[in-house]
């Protein structure tokens, strides 16, 4: 046998490197494409449970409104900037039960009052016998799909936010349908 058959050539080394690199790229692609792990989160203090693809970040704020002193807790994913969907559940609590129609109209008016936001695809919905509305909110920077329900003295909002021009995520309905009202008995 010749000595060239026993020693790897420069060409063989390059082929081996390309095969190794290709294998690593395939593995990295499979890891990146794997479905996100969704987990159920329960917040009995707010009367809601829902699923998210990551641990929610909770924020809380108090405010004064016509209906009295209120409090809002929001649970959202960290979207790491737009391009990734932002999922959020908010629960706004008031001191007294709310009029469903007036409350939903007030929310839509507040959302679009400065004229930079446009409400489209507005239609009624219900969750566990509570009335609500679903609509899209569009601006030059983002578009959102929102669902709001009036539950006794609370307004429960569920929404997905995307950069303008980006399609809504394929798992958006999964998120919306995961919402459960834990204290929904009327």
C-alpha positions as CSV (number, residue, x, y, z in Angstrom):
1,X,0.0,0.0,0.0
2,X,1.3,3.4,-0.7
3,X,2.0,5.9,2.0
4,X,-0.7,8.3,0.6
5,X,-3.5,5.8,1.3
6,X,-2.5,5.5,5.0
7,X,-2.3,9.2,5.7
8,X,-5.3,11.4,5.6
9,X,-5.1,14.1,3.0
10,X,-6.0,17.7,3.4
11,X,-9.1,17.0,1.3
12,X,-10.2,14.2,3.7
13,X,-9.7,16.6,6.7
14,X,-12.0,19.2,5.0
15,X,-14.7,16.6,4.2
16,X,-14.6,15.4,7.8
17,X,-14.9,19.0,9.1
18,X,-17.8,19.6,6.8
19,X,-19.6,16.5,7.9
20,X,-19.1,17.4,11.6
21,X,-20.3,20.9,11.0
22,X,-23.4,19.7,9.1
23,X,-24.3,17.3,11.8
24,X,-24.0,20.1,14.4
25,X,-26.2,22.4,12.3
26,X,-28.9,19.7,12.0
27,X,-28.9,19.1,15.7
28,X,-29.0,22.9,16.4
29,X,-31.9,23.2,14.0
30,X,-33.9,20.4,15.6
31,X,-33.4,22.0,19.0
32,X,-34.4,25.4,17.8
33,X,-37.5,24.0,16.1
34,X,-38.8,22.0,19.0
35,X,-42.2,23.2,20.3
36,X,-42.2,25.5,23.2
37,X,-43.0,24.0,26.6
38,X,-46.4,25.4,27.7
39,X,-47.2,25.4,31.4
40,X,-50.4,26.1,33.3
41,X,-50.3,28.9,35.8
42,X,-52.9,29.4,38.4
43,X,-53.6,32.7,40.3
44,X,-56.6,32.1,42.6
45,X,-56.1,35.5,44.2
46,X,-57.2,36.9,40.8
47,X,-59.6,34.1,40.0
48,X,-57.7,33.0,36.8
49,X,-55.6,30.2,35.4
50,X,-54.0,30.1,32.0
51,X,-51.2,28.5,30.0
52,X,-48.0,30.3,28.8
53,X,-44.9,29.2,27.0
54,X,-42.7,30.8,29.7
55,X,-42.9,31.9,33.3
56,X,-45.0,35.1,33.5
57,X,-43.7,38.3,34.9
58,X,-46.3,39.9,37.3
59,X,-46.8,43.7,37.6
60,X,-49.3,45.5,39.8
61,X,-50.7,49.0,39.8
62,X,-53.5,50.9,41.6
63,X,-55.6,53.6,40.2
64,X,-58.6,55.9,40.7
65,X,-61.6,55.6,38.3
66,X,-65.3,56.6,38.1
67,X,-66.1,53.1,39.5
68,X,-63.8,53.8,42.5
69,X,-60.3,52.7,43.6
70,X,-59.0,49.8,41.5
71,X,-56.1,47.5,41.1
72,X,-54.7,45.8,38.1
73,X,-52.4,42.7,38.1
74,X,-50.8,41.7,34.8
75,X,-49.1,38.5,34.0
76,X,-47.0,38.6,30.8
77,X,-44.3,36.8,29.0
78,X,-41.0,38.5,28.4
79,X,-41.1,38.9,24.6
80,X,-37.4,40.1,24.5
81,X,-38.4,42.9,22.2
82,X,-41.0,42.7,19.4
83,X,-40.7,40.0,16.8
84,X,-41.6,37.4,19.5
85,X,-45.2,37.3,20.6
86,X,-46.1,39.0,23.9
87,X,-48.8,37.1,25.8
88,X,-50.6,38.8,28.7
89,X,-53.4,38.3,31.1
90,X,-54.6,41.2,33.1
91,X,-57.1,41.3,35.9
92,X,-58.5,44.7,37.0
93,X,-60.6,44.7,40.2
94,X,-63.1,47.4,41.2
95,X,-64.9,47.8,44.5
96,X,-68.3,47.0,43.0
97,X,-69.8,44.8,40.3
98,X,-69.7,46.4,36.9
99,X,-72.2,47.0,34.1
100,X,-70.9,44.7,31.3
101,X,-71.9,46.8,28.3
102,X,-70.7,50.1,29.8
103,X,-67.5,48.6,31.1
104,X,-66.5,47.1,27.7
105,X,-67.3,50.3,25.8
106,X,-65.3,52.3,28.3
107,X,-62.3,50.0,27.8
108,X,-62.5,50.2,24.0
109,X,-62.9,54.0,24.2
110,X,-59.9,54.4,26.5
111,X,-57.7,52.2,24.2
112,X,-58.5,54.2,21.1
113,X,-59.1,57.7,22.5
114,X,-55.9,59.3,21.3
115,X,-56.6,58.4,17.6
116,X,-53.4,56.5,17.0
117,X,-55.0,53.1,17.6
118,X,-57.6,51.6,15.3
119,X,-60.1,48.9,16.5
120,X,-61.1,46.3,13.9
121,X,-62.8,42.9,13.9
122,X,-64.9,43.7,17.0
123,X,-67.4,41.0,18.0
124,X,-69.0,39.6,21.2
125,X,-67.7,36.5,22.9
126,X,-68.4,34.7,26.2
127,X,-66.3,32.6,28.7
128,X,-68.0,30.4,31.2
129,X,-71.3,32.4,30.8
130,X,-69.6,35.8,31.2
131,X,-70.0,38.3,28.4
132,X,-67.0,39.8,26.6
133,X,-65.6,41.2,23.4
134,X,-62.8,40.3,21.1
135,X,-61.2,42.8,18.8
136,X,-57.9,43.7,17.1
137,X,-56.1,46.9,17.9
138,X,-53.8,48.3,15.3
139,X,-51.1,51.0,15.4
140,X,-48.2,51.8,13.1
141,X,-45.9,49.8,15.5
142,X,-47.9,46.9,16.8
143,X,-51.1,44.9,16.3
144,X,-52.9,43.2,19.1
145,X,-55.7,40.7,19.5
146,X,-57.6,41.3,22.7
147,X,-60.3,39.6,24.6
148,X,-62.0,41.2,27.6
149,X,-64.6,39.7,29.9
150,X,-66.5,41.4,32.7
151,X,-66.6,39.0,35.7
152,X,-68.5,40.4,38.6
153,X,-66.3,43.3,39.8
154,X,-63.4,42.5,37.6
155,X,-62.4,43.0,34.0
156,X,-60.2,40.1,32.8
157,X,-58.2,40.9,29.7
158,X,-56.3,38.4,27.6
159,X,-54.2,39.6,24.7
160,X,-51.4,38.9,22.2
161,X,-49.1,41.6,20.9
162,X,-47.0,41.5,17.8
163,X,-44.9,43.9,15.8
164,X,-47.0,45.5,13.0
165,X,-46.8,43.4,9.8
166,X,-46.0,40.2,11.7
167,X,-48.6,37.5,11.6
168,X,-50.2,36.4,14.9
169,X,-48.5,33.3,16.3
170,X,-49.9,29.8,15.5
171,X,-50.3,29.1,19.2
172,X,-52.5,32.2,19.9
173,X,-55.7,30.3,20.1
174,X,-54.1,27.8,22.4
175,X,-53.4,30.7,24.8
176,X,-56.9,32.2,24.5
177,X,-58.6,28.9,25.1
178,X,-56.4,28.1,28.1
179,X,-58.0,30.9,30.2
180,X,-60.2,29.6,33.0
181,X,-62.2,31.6,35.5
182,X,-61.6,29.9,38.9
183,X,-64.4,31.6,40.8
184,X,-66.9,31.8,37.9
185,X,-70.0,30.7,39.9
186,X,-72.6,33.4,39.5
